[in-house]
Amino acid sequence: MNLSTGLKVKSFMSETEAQRRAHLQEALDNAKLEGLEPTSQDLQDLEPYLTGKQPIEEYLAKLRDRYAPSGPRRN
């Protein structure tokens, strides 16, 4: 269980790359309905997760760091 959200998180190792990509596409479609659009950097940073080389938690940590409450940081 993910303690920060209270949701059960399936191990990314049990999902195939195709399943992870399908889940991402669904999330992107939902975000677009809300008027949100990920940056090309956001999508590029997801690639290691999609290919099974990195757990989603590492991507989320990077995302939280980039978009800290003070706003996006320029690297």
C-alpha positions in Angstrom: 0.0 0.0 0.0 1.3 3.5 -0.8 1.2 5.3 2.5 1.1 8.8 0.9 -2.1 8.1 -1.0 -3.6 5.1 0.8 -3.9 3.3 -2.6 -2.6 -0.2 -3.3 0.2 0.1 -5.8 0.9 -2.9 -8.0 4.6 -3.7 -8.4 5.8 -2.3 -11.7 7.8 -5.5 -12.1 4.6 -7.5 -12.5 3.4 -5.4 -15.4 4.6 -5.6 -19.0 5.9 -2.6 -20.8 2.8 -2.6 -23.0 0.6 -2.5 -19.9 2.6 0.4 -18.4 2.3 2.3 -21.7 -1.4 1.6 -21.9 -1.8 2.9 -18.3 0.2 6.0 -19.2 -1.9 6.7 -22.2 -5.0 6.5 -20.2 -3.6 8.9 -17.6 -2.5 11.3 -20.4 -5.9 11.2 -21.9 -7.5 12.0 -18.6 -5.1 14.8 -18.0 -5.9 16.3 -21.4 -9.6 16.2 -20.5 -8.7 18.4 -17.5 -6.7 20.8 -19.7 -3.3 19.6 -18.6 -0.4 18.7 -20.9 2.8 17.1 -19.8 6.1 18.6 -21.0 8.4 16.7 -23.3 10.8 16.4 -20.3 8.1 14.8 -18.2 7.5 12.2 -20.9 11.2 11.6 -21.5 11.7 11.1 -17.7 9.0 8.4 -17.8 10.8 6.2 -20.3 12.9 4.3 -17.7 9.7 3.4 -15.9 8.0 2.4 -19.1 10.8 0.1 -20.0 11.0 -1.5 -16.5 14.3 0.0 -15.6 13.0 2.3 -12.8 10.1 2.1 -10.3 7.4 4.8 -10.6 8.4 6.0 -7.2 11.7 7.2 -8.5 10.0 9.1 -11.4 7.5 10.7 -8.9 10.3 11.8 -6.6 12.0 13.5 -9.6 8.7 15.1 -10.6 8.0 16.4 -7.1 11.5 17.9 -6.9 11.0 19.6 -10.3 7.6 21.0 -9.4 8.2 21.9 -5.8 5.6 24.3 -4.3 7.7 27.3 -5.3 7.2 26.3 -8.9 9.3 24.6 -11.6 13.0 24.9 -11.1 15.2 25.6 -14.0 18.2 23.2 -14.2 
